[in-house]
C-alpha cells in the first residue's frame, strides 16, 4: 500500500507515541525529547495536523497552529509550524523510503501552507517557524516552502542552586487580569504576533508588588520537562556522568533530565526592571525548580532587560548561545507591512517552544 498523507483538526492518539519518540536537536549538539509534548498537544486550540501513514501506521506528523495576530497595526492570519516529526528507520535499505516520506510530507505542507485558513482569502497571512541556524535539513525544508529569515530568536537560560521567593511575590488575582492585559498590550505594542487572549491558559501569572500591593513586574510561568539524550563535549560528559552525583550540583543536573521554569509574557513598570531577577527566582522556587528558560526576539527591549538584570548562574554560563532564525513567508502583505515585519521585534511564546 502506498503512503497516505492527509490533514485533520483532530489529534490522533498515536500522534502522542510519535512525539514521545522524537529526538530534537542535531548529532553533536544538545539532543533531547520533550516529555510533556504529547499532553500539551492534546490541548492546543485551532490546530491542524498533517499526518503521514502507511498501512494504517502513523509514520510522521506536523502541526500548524492558527492565530489572528497584529502585524503593523493590522490583523494578520498566522500559522506556526511545529512538531514536524518523521522517525528514522534503519540506515539501509530504508534511506530511499525515508526520503520518500519526507517528500510526501513536504508536498502536503506546501499545499496546505499555500491555502489561507481564514474565510477571507485576501487577509494578510504569514507562516513562521523557529529553526536553528546550523540545522541545515530544517532550514532547507523551510526554504522549500518559500520561508526566509526575518528575525533572530534569543534564548536566555539561567539557574540557581537555592532560589528564594520574594516577600511580595504572589499570583495575579483573577480580577487583576484585565488591567494586566492592558499593561501587556502597551508594553508589546511595537511587537508582532502578540496574542494575549491565550496568555493565561497555559500557566500561572505571577507578580511582584510594591508596598501598596500593586504589581510592578510580572510574568507567566509553567514547568516543562526534557529527557536529555546527548550533550556534546567535555561539559556534556561532566553533566551526564559526574554532576548528577555531587550533592549540590545534582540539583541543577539530575541524570538525563532537565526540568525548567518556562517564562513568557514578561511585564515590568519602568524603573522596576531590576526585579526581573527576583521574579525569575521566585517563579522557579514556587515550582520547586532550579533552571529557567526565556525565549524572545533577540533584539527586543524585553530580552535586553532580561540579559541585563537576570543572573545566568552556572548553567547559563556553561550553555553556549544557539543561533536560531525566525523564518517567515508572507501573503498579501504591503511593502510597509513587510518593512515593519523586518524592523520590529516578534513576540515569542514559550508555549510554542515546549
VOBA-1610 file (N, C-alpha, C; in pm, whole numbers, padded with zeros to 5 digits, always signed):
BEGIN
Unk+00085-00120+00000Unk+00000+00000+00000Unk+00088+00125+00000Unk+00054+00226-00079Unk+00135+00347-00087Unk+00115+00434+00036Unk+00205+00529+00051Unk+00194+00623+00162Unk+00071+00711+00144Unk+00011+00750+00256Unk-00106+00837+00253Unk-00079+00958+00340Unk-00110+01075+00286Unk-00095+01199+00362Unk-00230+01270+00365Unk-00263+01325+00480Unk-00390+01396+00489Unk-00387+01496+00604Unk-00484+01584+00604Unk-00495+01691+00702Unk-00618+01670+00789Unk-00604+01695+00919Unk-00716+01680+01011Unk-00700+01779+01127Unk-00811+01819+01186Unk-00805+01906+01303Unk-00812+01827+01434Unk-00827+01697+01424Unk-00832+01611+01543Unk-00696+01545+01562Unk-00644+01550+01684Unk-00516+01485+01714Unk-00538+01336+01738Unk-00480+01253+01653Unk-00493+01108+01669Unk-00415+01060+01791Unk-00465+00958+01860Unk-00394+00907+01978Unk-00251+00864+01949Unk-00225+00806+01830Unk-00090+00758+01802Unk+00008+00871+01772Unk-00043+00995+01755Unk+00048+01108+01741Unk+00131+01123+01868Unk+00067+01099+01983Unk+00138+01109+02111Unk+00256+01014+02116Unk+00241+00893+02062Unk+00350+00796+02062Unk+00467+00845+01977Unk+00436+00902+01861Unk+00542+00956+01775Unk+00615+01069+01844Unk+00539+01159+01910Unk+00601+01272+01977Unk+00692+01228+02091Unk+00651+01125+02163Unk+00734+01077+02274Unk+00865+01018+02225Unk+00868+00967+02102Unk+00989+00906+02048Unk+01079+01006+01977Unk+01026+01123+01945Unk+01101+01219+01866Unk+01216+01280+01945Unk+01334+01280+01885Unk+01453+01343+01944Unk+01479+01473+01870Unk+01484+01584+01943Unk+01510+01715+01884Unk+01658+01748+01896Unk+01706+01830+01804Unk+01847+01866+01803Unk+01922+01787+01698Unk+02050+01823+01678Unk+02134+01762+01577Unk+02243+01678+01640Unk+02291+01573+01571Unk+02405+01496+01622Unk+02524+01588+01648Unk+02589+01567+01763Unk+02699+01654+01801Unk+02657+01779+01873Unk+02525+01799+01889Unk+02470+01912+01962Unk+02384+01858+02076Unk+02326+01950+02153Unk+02230+01908+02255Unk+02111+01841+02188Unk+02079+01719+02231Unk+01965+01646+02176Unk+01877+01600+02291Unk+01745+01608+02273Unk+01653+01582+02385Unk+01517+01541+02332Unk+01439+01480+02422Unk+01298+01452+02396Unk+01214+01542+02485Unk+01102+01590+02434Unk+01010+01671+02513Unk+00910+01578+02580Unk+00926+01557+02710Unk+00847+01456+02781Unk+00700+01495+02792Unk+00670+01624+02790Unk+00532+01668+02809Unk+00467+01716+02680Unk+00532+01693+02566Unk+00479+01743+02439Unk+00343+01683+02407Unk+00327+01552+02430Unk+00201+01486+02394Unk+00084+01544+02472Unk+00103+01568+02603Unk-00005+01625+02683Unk-00041+01766+02637Unk+00060+01845+02602Unk+00034+01982+02559Unk-00036+01985+02424Unk+00004+01893+02335Unk-00056+01890+02201Unk-00206+01865+02208Unk-00247+01781+02301Unk-00390+01746+02312Unk-00474+01868+02349Unk-00410+01975+02401Unk-00484+02093+02446Unk-00468+02213+02352Unk-00395+02194+02242Unk-00369+02307+02153Unk-00497+02350+02081Unk-00531+02479+02087Unk-00650+02527+02013Unk-00616+02558+01868Unk-00716+02551+01781Unk-00701+02594+01641Unk-00579+02533+01574Unk-00568+02401+01585Unk-00451+02331+01532Unk-00492+02237+01420Unk-00416+02241+01312Unk-00438+02149+01201Unk-00319+02052+01195Unk-00348+01923+01196Unk-00245+01820+01192Unk-00228+01767+01051Unk-00102+01758+01008Unk-00068+01698+00879Unk-00004+01563+00910Unk-00067+01455+00864Unk-00028+01320+00905Unk+00018+01237+00786Unk+00118+01155+00811Unk+00173+01064+00712Unk+00162+00922+00765Unk+00097+00832+00690Unk+00081+00696+00738Unk+00101+00596+00625Unk+00128+00472+00664Unk+00141+00362+00569Unk+00080+00238+00632Unk-00013+00176+00559Unk-00084+00058+00610Unk-00148+00085+00746Unk-00202+00205+00762Unk-00269+00242+00886Unk-00177+00282+00999Unk-00045+00273+00979Unk+00051+00307+01084Unk+00103+00449+01062Unk+00097+00530+01167Unk+00144+00668+01159Unk+00296+00670+01154Unk+00350+00737+01053Unk+00494+00748+01037Unk+00548+00885+01074Unk+00467+00987+01055Unk+00515+01121+01085Unk+00401+01220+01092Unk+00431+01338+01141Unk+00327+01441+01158Unk+00389+01580+01166Unk+00305+01678+01146Unk+00340+01817+01169Unk+00213+01889+01213Unk+00231+01993+01293Unk+00116+02069+01342Unk+00126+02214+01294Unk+00010+02271+01260Unk+00002+02412+01224Unk-00094+02481+01320Unk-00043+02574+01400Unk-00124+02648+01496Unk-00170+02778+01432Unk-00300+02793+01418Unk-00357+02909+01350Unk-00400+03015+01452Unk-00360+03142+01425Unk-00399+03252+01514Unk-00420+03378+01432Unk-00497+03470+01489Unk-00504+03605+01437Unk-00418+03693+01527Unk-00318+03757+01471Unk-00227+03841+01549Unk-00210+03975+01480Unk-00155+04069+01553Unk-00131+04201+01497Unk+00006+04212+01432Unk+00011+04269+01313Unk+00136+04300+01244Unk+00121+04437+01182Unk+00203+04531+01224Unk+00195+04666+01169Unk+00060+04731+01189Unk-00007+04699+01299Unk-00136+04759+01329Unk-00254+04695+01260Unk-00232+04584+01188Unk-00340+04516+01118Unk-00351+04371+01166Unk-00473+04317+01164Unk-00492+04177+01196Unk-00440+04090+01083Unk-00362+03990+01120Unk-00298+03903+01022Unk-00324+03758+01061Unk-00356+03676+00963Unk-00370+03532+00987Unk-00231+03471+00992Unk-00197+03408+01105Unk-00065+03346+01120Unk-00079+03195+01134Unk+00023+03126+01088Unk+00031+02981+01104Unk+00171+02947+01151Unk+00179+02888+01269Unk+00308+02850+01327Unk+00326+02699+01308Unk+00435+02660+01244Unk+00462+02519+01217Unk+00551+02461+01326Unk+00507+02350+01386Unk+00587+02285+01490Unk+00557+02135+01490Unk+00631+02063+01573Unk+00615+01917+01588Unk+00628+01844+01455Unk+00718+01894+01368Unk+00749+01821+01246Unk+00832+01700+01286Unk+00774+01581+01269Unk+00836+01461+01322Unk+00819+01344+01227Unk+00930+01290+01178Unk+00930+01169+01098Unk+01038+01078+01155Unk+01003+00977+01234Unk+01102+00891+01297Unk+01193+00825+01194Unk+01319+00808+01230Unk+01415+00746+01140Unk+01406+00594+01146Unk+01427+00531+01033Unk+01434+00386+01025Unk+01578+00343+01009Unk+01604+00216+00977Unk+01741+00169+00956Unk+01809+00249+00846Unk+01941+00265+00857Unk+02014+00345+00760Unk+02001+00286+00620Unk+02012+00158+00608Unk+01999+00090+00480Unk+01919-00037+00501Unk+01826-00072+00413Unk+01797-00007+00284Unk+01683+00092+00291Unk+01655+00151+00409Unk+01539+00237+00427Unk+01563+00383+00385Unk+01686+00415+00347Unk+01715+00554+00314Unk+01623+00607+00206Unk+01601+00528+00102Unk+01515+00572-00007Unk+01372+00591+00041Unk+01325+00502+00128Unk+01188+00513+00178Unk+01173+00637+00267Unk+01274+00663+00350Unk+01266+00783+00435Unk+01262+00909+00350Unk+01341+00912+00243Unk+01339+01029+00155Unk+01201+01047+00094Unk+01138+00935+00057Unk+01004+00941+00001Unk+00905+00995+00103Unk+00920+00953+00230Unk+00832+01002+00336Unk+00847+01153+00353Unk+00970+01201+00356Unk+00993+01345+00370Unk+00933+01420+00252Unk+00949+01367+00131Unk+00897+01434+00012Unk+00745+01441+00014Unk+00681+01334+00060Unk+00535+01333+00068Unk+00487+01438+00169Unk+00548+01439+00285Unk+00506+01535+00387Unk+00536+01678+00342Unk+00649+01698+00278Unk+00684+01832+00229Unk+00583+01879+00125Unk+00542+01788+00034Unk+00443+01825-00068Unk+00310+01862-00004Unk+00270+01786+00099Unk+00144+01817+00166Unk+00154+01951+00238Unk+00266+01974+00308Unk+00284+02101+00376Unk+00277+02217+00278Unk+00347+02205+00167Unk+00348+02312+00068Unk+00207+02342+00019Unk+00127+02235-00003Unk-00011+02254-00047Unk-00095+02321+00059Unk-00081+02275+00184Unk-00159+02331+00294Unk-00121+02476+00321Unk+00009+02504+00316Unk+00056+02637+00352Unk+00018+02741+00248Unk-00009+02698+00129Unk-00048+02792+00023Unk-00195+02831+00034Unk-00269+02768+00126Unk-00411+02794+00142Unk-00434+02876+00268Unk-00497+02991+00255Unk-00526+03073+00373Unk-00629+03003+00460Unk-00611+03001+00592Unk-00705+02933+00680Unk-00833+03010+00705Unk-00831+03141+00683Unk-00948+03223+00713Unk-01045+03223+00595Unk-01175+03244+00620Unk-01272+03251+00511Unk-01237+03360+00409Unk-01182+03470+00458Unk-01142+03578+00369Unk-01000+03553+00321Unk-00985+03505+00199Unk-00854+03468+00148Unk-00769+03588+00110Unk-00823+03708+00118Unk-00743+03827+00090Unk-00678+03881+00217Unk-00706+03820+00330Unk-00647+03864+00456Unk-00497+03841+00452Unk-00417+03939+00496Unk-00273+03915+00503Unk-00243+03792+00588Unk-00147+03715+00543Unk-00116+03587+00608Unk+00034+03571+00619Unk+00079+03513+00730Unk+00221+03485+00747Unk+00238+03347+00809Unk+00330+03272+00754Unk+00371+03143+00806Unk+00504+03163+00876Unk+00523+03105+00995Unk+00652+03123+01061Unk+00693+02999+01139Unk+00823+02991+01163Unk+00880+02879+01238Unk+01012+02925+01299Unk+01055+02857+01405Unk+01185+02884+01467Unk+01278+02769+01432Unk+01393+02801+01373Unk+01486+02697+01328Unk+01628+02740+01361Unk+01706+02648+01421Unk+01846+02676+01449Unk+01921+02707+01320Unk+02012+02803+01327Unk+02082+02848+01207Unk+02163+02737+01142Unk+02218+02645+01223Unk+02301+02538+01166Unk+02225+02408+01144Unk+02093+02412+01157Unk+02011+02294+01129Unk+01978+02295+00980Unk+02074+02249+00901Unk+02063+02258+00755Unk+01939+02186+00700Unk+01907+02062+00745Unk+01788+01995+00690Unk+01660+02075+00711Unk+01640+02130+00833Unk+01518+02206+00859Unk+01519+02339+00786Unk+01637+02401+00777Unk+01648+02526+00702Unk+01611+02504+00555Unk+01660+02394+00497Unk+01630+02363+00358Unk+01482+02331+00338Unk+01424+02258+00435Unk+01283+02224+00426Unk+01198+02351+00427Unk+01229+02443+00519Unk+01153+02568+00526Unk+01175+02654+00402Unk+01297+02651+00347Unk+01325+02726+00225Unk+01240+02674+00109Unk+01213+02542+00110Unk+01130+02484+00003Unk+00986+02534+00012Unk+00944+02584+00130Unk+00812+02644+00146Unk+00813+02793+00113Unk+00930+02846+00074Unk+00942+02988+00045Unk+00968+03073+00167Unk+01012+03011+00279Unk+01035+03086+00402Unk+01176+03143+00404Unk+01189+03262+00463Unk+01317+03330+00474Unk+01335+03382+00618Unk+01461+03408+00655Unk+01490+03459+00789Unk+01456+03608+00795Unk+01365+03642+00886Unk+01327+03782+00907Unk+01389+03838+01035Unk+01394+03756+01141Unk+01442+03800+01272Unk+01526+03688+01336Unk+01589+03720+01448Unk+01668+03623+01523Unk+01598+03589+01655Unk+01601+03461+01691Unk+01542+03416+01818Unk+01650+03415+01925Unk+01618+03474+02040Unk+01710+03474+02153Unk+01666+03376+02261Unk+01761+03306+02320Unk+01733+03211+02429Unk+01815+03254+02551Unk+01748+03270+02665Unk+01819+03307+02789Unk+01794+03200+02893Unk+01900+03130+02929Unk+01893+03021+03026Unk+01962+03065+03154Unk+01895+03047+03267Unk+01952+03086+03396Unk+01927+02977+03501Unk+02010+02975+03604Unk+01996+02872+03707Unk+02032+02927+03844Unk+01978+02861+03947Unk+02003+02900+04086Unk+02005+02774+04172Unk+02104+02763+04260Unk+02110+02647+04349Unk+01995+02649+04450Unk+01970+02767+04507Unk+01865+02779+04609Unk+01781+02904+04585Unk+01693+02898+04487Unk+01610+03017+04458Unk+01518+03051+04575Unk+01503+03179+04600Unk+01420+03227+04710Unk+01297+03301+04657Unk+01190+03296+04734Unk+01068+03367+04697Unk+01070+03507+04758Unk+01051+03607+04674Unk+01049+03746+04718Unk+00930+03766+04813Unk+00945+03848+04917Unk+00836+03865+05014Unk+00707+03924+04956Unk+00718+03993+04842Unk+00596+04049+04782Unk+00561+03979+04650Unk+00596+03855+04642Unk+00566+03772+04525Unk+00433+03701+04546Unk+00345+03706+04447Unk+00216+03638+04457Unk+00160+03613+04318Unk+00057+03530+04310Unk-00012+03508+04184Unk-00101+03628+04153Unk-00113+03658+04026Unk-00203+03765+03983Unk-00346+03724+04015Unk-00421+03813+04077Unk-00560+03783+04111Unk-00647+03783+03984Unk-00753+03706+03990Unk-00844+03696+03876Unk-00896+03833+03835Unk-00930+03916+03933Unk-00986+04048+03900Unk-00881+04149+03854Unk-00754+04108+03850Unk-00647+04195+03802Unk-00607+04164+03657Unk-00664+04058+03600Unk-00620+04014+03467Unk-00646+04118+03359Unk-00763+04181+03365Unk-00796+04280+03262Unk-00694+04393+03262Unk-00661+04444+03380Unk-00563+04553+03389Unk-00426+04506+03340Unk-00388+04382+03373Unk-00258+04332+03330Unk-00253+04316+03179Unk-00363+04273+03119Unk-00366+04261+02972Unk-00346+04398+02907Unk-00404+04502+02965Unk-00384+04637+02912Unk-00237+04676+02921Unk-00175+04646+03036Unk-00033+04677+03054Unk+00053+04601+02952Unk+00020+04474+02931Unk+00097+04393+02837Unk+00079+04443+02694Unk-00042+04484+02659Unk-00065+04533+02524Unk+00011+04664+02499Unk+00025+04743+02603Unk+00105+04867+02590Unk+00252+04831+02574Unk+00301+04740+02658Unk+00443+04705+02652Unk+00481+04640+02519Unk+00391+04557+02465Unk+00421+04485+02342Unk+00355+04549+02219Unk+00321+04675+02230Unk+00254+04744+02119Unk+00342+04749+01994Unk+00472+04753+02011Unk+00563+04759+01897Unk+00606+04624+01846Unk+00549+04517+01901Unk+00585+04381+01862Unk+00484+04326+01762Unk+00529+04224+01687Unk+00438+04146+01604Unk+00403+04016+01677Unk+00290+03958+01641Unk+00250+03823+01684Unk+00209+03813+01830Unk+00185+03926+01898Unk+00139+03917+02037Unk-00006+03873+02037Unk-00039+03769+02115Unk-00176+03718+02120Unk-00217+03699+02267Unk-00261+03804+02333Unk-00290+03799+02477Unk-00407+03711+02514Unk-00494+03677+02419Unk-00613+03600+02454Unk-00581+03460+02503Unk-00464+03406+02472Unk-00426+03272+02517Unk-00330+03273+02635Unk-00289+03391+02680Unk-00178+03401+02774Unk-00204+03329+02906Unk-00322+03344+02961Unk-00349+03288+03094Unk-00398+03143+03087Unk-00394+03083+02969Unk-00449+02948+02955Unk-00352+02835+02975Unk-00223+02863+02988Unk-00128+02752+02997Unk-00019+02774+03102Unk-00055+02836+03213Unk+00041+02854+03322Unk-00019+02945+03428Unk+00065+02992+03517Unk+00022+03084+03624Unk+00098+03215+03608Unk+00024+03324+03615Unk+00087+03455+03604Unk+00117+03506+03744Unk+00246+03530+03769Unk+00291+03578+03899Unk+00341+03722+03888Unk+00331+03793+03999Unk+00377+03932+04003Unk+00455+03955+04132Unk+00535+04060+04128Unk+00594+04117+04249Unk+00534+04257+04263Unk+00490+04290+04381Unk+00417+04415+04402Unk+00500+04517+04480Unk+00450+04640+04479Unk+00508+04742+04566Unk+00443+04732+04704Unk+00474+04824+04791Unk+00422+04817+04928Unk+00271+04837+04933Unk+00214+04892+04826Unk+00068+04909+04819Unk+00001+04788+04756Unk+00075+04681+04735Unk+00026+04557+04674Unk-00016+04576+04529Unk+00048+04671+04461Unk+00023+04692+04319Unk+00135+04626+04238Unk+00101+04548+04136Unk+00205+04481+04056Unk+00300+04581+03991Unk+00429+04550+03999Unk+00530+04633+03931Unk+00613+04551+03833Unk+00606+04418+03843Unk+00673+04329+03749Unk+00597+04197+03749Unk+00590+04131+03635Unk+00514+04006+03630Unk+00555+03919+03512Unk+00511+03794+03517Unk+00539+03702+03408Unk+00464+03571+03425Unk+00438+03506+03314Unk+00373+03376+03314Unk+00479+03267+03324Unk+00450+03161+03400Unk+00547+03052+03415Unk+00474+02919+03415Unk+00538+02818+03358Unk+00489+02680+03368Unk+00610+02588+03360Unk+00594+02466+03407Unk+00704+02370+03406Unk+00706+02292+03275Unk+00827+02268+03225Unk+00846+02182+03109Unk+00960+02085+03139Unk+00953+01965+03079Unk+01049+01858+03112Unk+01109+01798+02986Unk+01240+01781+02988Unk+01313+01716+02878Unk+01382+01591+02930Unk+01391+01491+02844Unk+01484+01381+02864Unk+01607+01412+02780Unk+01721+01427+02844Unk+01843+01463+02773Unk+01904+01339+02710Unk+01919+01341+02578Unk+01972+01227+02504Unk+02121+01243+02481Unk+02166+01363+02449Unk+02308+01386+02420Unk+02347+01527+02456Unk+02461+01541+02524Unk+02524+01671+02546Unk+02670+01654+02501Unk+02713+01724+02398Unk+02846+01701+02344Unk+02958+01760+02430Unk+03080+01716+02402Unk+03199+01776+02460Unk+03227+01733+02603Unk+03332+01792+02657Unk+03373+01762+02795Unk+03264+01804+02893Unk+03202+01921+02866Unk+03095+01967+02954Unk+02981+01865+02957Unk+02951+01808+02840Unk+02845+01708+02833Unk+02877+01584+02914Unk+03003+01539+02908Unk+03043+01422+02986Unk+03028+01451+03135Unk+03070+01570+03178Unk+03058+01606+03319Unk+02912+01613+03363Unk+02828+01674+03278Unk+02686+01689+03312Unk+02618+01553+03325Unk+02653+01459+03241Unk+02586+01329+03241Unk+02647+01229+03339Unk+02778+01240+03366Unk+02846+01134+03441Unk+02901+01175+03577Unk+02911+01304+03603Unk+02968+01347+03731Unk+02873+01435+03811Unk+02823+01542+03749Unk+02741+01637+03822Unk+02619+01576+03891Unk+02550+01476+03829Unk+02431+01420+03896Unk+02460+01350+04028Unk+02588+01327+04058Unk+02623+01254+04180Unk+02688+01343+04285Unk+02704+01471+04255Unk+02761+01564+04352Unk+02646+01634+04425Unk+02653+01640+04559Unk+02539+01685+04641Unk+02474+01815+04595Unk+02553+01917+04567Unk+02493+02045+04531Unk+02461+02053+04383Unk+02550+02006+04300Unk+02530+02017+04156Unk+02414+01931+04105Unk+02381+01823+04176Unk+02274+01737+04127Unk+02138+01808+04129Unk+02127+01919+04204Unk+02004+01997+04198Unk+01983+02054+04057Unk+02093+02095+03995Unk+02086+02156+03863Unk+02094+02053+03752Unk+02160+01940+03780Unk+02189+01842+03676Unk+02141+01702+03715Unk+02011+01680+03732Unk+01966+01543+03756Unk+01995+01458+03632Unk+02027+01332+03653Unk+02076+01248+03545Unk+01972+01236+03433Unk+02015+01272+03312Unk+01939+01253+03189Unk+01803+01326+03186Unk+01788+01428+03269Unk+01662+01501+03270Unk+01686+01648+03299Unk+01605+01732+03236Unk+01606+01874+03265Unk+01462+01921+03282Unk+01431+01966+03403Unk+01300+02027+03431Unk+01325+02175+03456Unk+01250+02259+03389Unk+01277+02402+03399Unk+01148+02484+03402Unk+01162+02607+03449Unk+01052+02702+03451Unk+01056+02781+03322Unk+00956+02761+03237Unk+00946+02835+03110Unk+00874+02966+03136Unk+00936+03076+03097Unk+00883+03210+03124Unk+00837+03277+02995Unk+00728+03352+03004Unk+00685+03434+02890Unk+00592+03545+02939Unk+00554+03633+02849Unk+00461+03741+02883Unk+00515+03832+02992Unk+00646+03859+02989Unk+00704+03942+03094Unk+00656+04086+03082Unk+00633+04146+03197Unk+00595+04288+03203Unk+00666+04352+03321Unk+00707+04476+03302Unk+00766+04550+03414Unk+00731+04697+03401Unk+00701+04758+03514Unk+00679+04902+03518Unk+00815+04968+03503Unk+00827+05071+03419Unk+00957+05137+03403Unk+01017+05175+03538Unk+01143+05141+03555Unk+01212+05167+03680Unk+01219+05047+03772Unk+01146+04941+03739Unk+01144+04820+03822Unk+01204+04698+03750Unk+01278+04722+03642Unk+01338+04612+03568Unk+01430+04527+03654Unk+01491+04589+03757Unk+01584+04515+03842Unk+01516+04400+03917Unk+01383+04405+03927Unk+01310+04298+03997Unk+01285+04176+03909Unk+01330+04180+03784Unk+01317+04062+03698Unk+01393+03943+03755Unk+01509+03967+03815Unk+01585+03858+03878Unk+01504+03794+03990Unk+01443+03877+04074Unk+01362+03824+04184Unk+01241+03750+04130Unk+01184+03797+04019Unk+01069+03729+03959Unk+01109+03591+03908Unk+01219+03582+03833Unk+01265+03453+03781Unk+01295+03357+03896Unk+01366+03405+03999Unk+01400+03319+04112Unk+01275+03274+04187Unk+01180+03364+04206Unk+01059+03331+04281Unk+00974+03229+04205Unk+00963+03246+04074Unk+00885+03151+03992Unk+00948+03013+03997Unk+01080+03005+03986Unk+01148+02876+03993Unk+01126+02812+04130Unk+01141+02890+04236Unk+01123+02837+04371Unk+00980+02788+04393Unk+00882+02861+04343Unk+00744+02822+04361Unk+00716+02686+04294Unk+00783+02659+04182Unk+00765+02532+04112Unk+00861+02424+04163Unk+00948+02459+04258Unk+01045+02362+04308Unk+01153+02330+04206Unk+01188+02428+04121Unk+01286+02408+04015Unk+01408+02498+04036Unk+01511+02472+03956Unk+01636+02548+03969Unk+01680+02613+03839Unk+01612+02583+03731Unk+01651+02634+03599Unk+01532+02707+03536Unk+01561+02818+03468Unk+01459+02895+03396Unk+01505+02917+03253Unk+01411+02918+03160Unk+01441+02949+03020Unk+01340+03052+02971Unk+01392+03154+02904Unk+01310+03259+02845Unk+01351+03278+02699Unk+01252+03274+02609Unk+01277+03298+02467Unk+01212+03429+02426Unk+01278+03499+02336Unk+01220+03622+02282Unk+01296+03661+02157Unk+01244+03759+02086Unk+01319+03817+01976Unk+01453+03868+02032Unk+01562+03830+01966Unk+01695+03861+02020Unk+01722+04011+02028Unk+01649+04091+01951Unk+01671+04236+01951Unk+01560+04312+02021Unk+01480+04246+02103Unk+01368+04314+02169Unk+01413+04384+02296Unk+01344+04490+02336Unk+01376+04559+02461Unk+01359+04468+02584Unk+01260+04380+02583Unk+01237+04291+02697Unk+01353+04192+02710Unk+01399+04138+02598Unk+01512+04044+02603Unk+01637+04116+02654Unk+01657+04240+02614Unk+01771+04318+02662Unk+01762+04339+02813Unk+01641+04365+02864Unk+01624+04385+03008Unk+01654+04257+03085Unk+01611+04142+03031Unk+01640+04014+03097Unk+01791+03989+03097Unk+01858+04012+02986Unk+02003+03993+02979Unk+02076+04080+03081Unk+02026+04199+03102Unk+02092+04293+03193Unk+02067+04261+03339Unk+01947+04216+03374Unk+01908+04208+03515Unk+01895+04066+03571Unk+01883+03963+03487Unk+01866+03827+03537Unk+02000+03755+03533Unk+02041+03702+03649Unk+02169+03632+03658Unk+02163+03498+03584Unk+02271+03465+03514Unk+02274+03342+03436Unk+02294+03219+03524Unk+02378+03227+03626Unk+02408+03109+03705Unk+02501+03015+03629Unk+02532+02901+03689Unk+02631+02812+03631Unk+02584+02750+03499Unk+02456+02711+03490Unk+02408+02652+03366Unk+02406+02756+03255Unk+02363+02876+03287Unk+02361+02981+03186Unk+02500+03012+03134Unk+02600+03005+03222Unk+02738+03033+03178Unk+02794+02916+03097Unk+02757+02794+03133Unk+02806+02678+03058Unk+02739+02666+02921Unk+02613+02708+02913Unk+02538+02692+02791Unk+02586+02791+02684Unk+02624+02737+02570Unk+02667+02821+02459Unk+02544+02870+02383Unk+02545+02997+02350Unk+02431+03055+02279Unk+02407+02983+02147Unk+02283+02946+02124Unk+02245+02880+01999Unk+02178+02984+01909Unk+02233+03002+01791Unk+02175+03097+01697Unk+02056+03032+01626Unk+01945+03102+01627Unk+01824+03049+01562Unk+01755+03162+01487Unk+01691+03125+01377Unk+01622+03222+01293Unk+01471+03215+01316Unk+01404+03328+01302Unk+01259+03330+01292Unk+01229+03338+01142Unk+01191+03224+01087Unk+01166+03213+00943Unk+01020+03247+00912Unk+00997+03316+00803Unk+00861+03356+00768Unk+00839+03350+00617Unk+00712+03337+00581Unk+00667+03360+00444Unk+00536+03437+00453Unk+00519+03536+00369Unk+00401+03621+00377Unk+00319+03614+00249Unk+00189+03643+00265Unk+00095+03656+00155Unk+00016+03785+00175Unk-00014+03857+00068Unk-00099+03977+00072Unk-00045+04085+00166Unk+00086+04097+00174Unk+00149+04199+00257Unk+00185+04320+00171Unk+00159+04439+00222Unk+00204+04560+00155Unk+00354+04579+00181Unk+00416+04670+00107Unk+00558+04697+00128Unk+00583+04749+00269Unk+00489+04832+00318Unk+00504+04886+00453Unk+00495+04779+00559Unk+00405+04681+00541Unk+00393+04572+00637Unk+00516+04483+00634Unk+00571+04460+00514Unk+00693+04382+00502Unk+00808+04451+00575Unk+00820+04581+00556Unk+00927+04656+00622Unk+00912+04652+00773Unk+00787+04665+00819Unk+00763+04661+00963Unk+00795+04523+01021Unk+00763+04419+00945Unk+00789+04283+00991Unk+00937+04259+01011Unk+01020+04319+00928Unk+01165+04301+00939Unk+01227+04391+01044Unk+01166+04506+01070Unk+01231+04606+01154Unk+01188+04603+01300Unk+01074+04537+01330Unk+01024+04537+01467Unk+01027+04396+01526Unk+01042+04383+01658Unk+01056+04251+01720Unk+00928+04169+01714Unk+00946+04038+01718Unk+00834+03943+01722Unk+00815+03892+01864Unk+00691+03883+01906Unk+00661+03823+02037Unk+00678+03671+02025Unk+00745+03612+02123Unk+00773+03469+02121Unk+00705+03405+02243Unk+00624+03303+02217Unk+00555+03233+02324Unk+00636+03111+02367Unk+00662+03098+02496Unk+00733+02980+02547Unk+00652+02853+02522Unk+00520+02868+02522Unk+00434+02751+02499Unk+00456+02696+02358Unk+00492+02783+02263Unk+00517+02738+02127Unk+00649+02662+02115Unk+00736+02677+02212Unk+00870+02617+02204Unk+00889+02500+02299Unk+00782+02457+02365Unk+00796+02346+02461Unk+00697+02235+02425
//
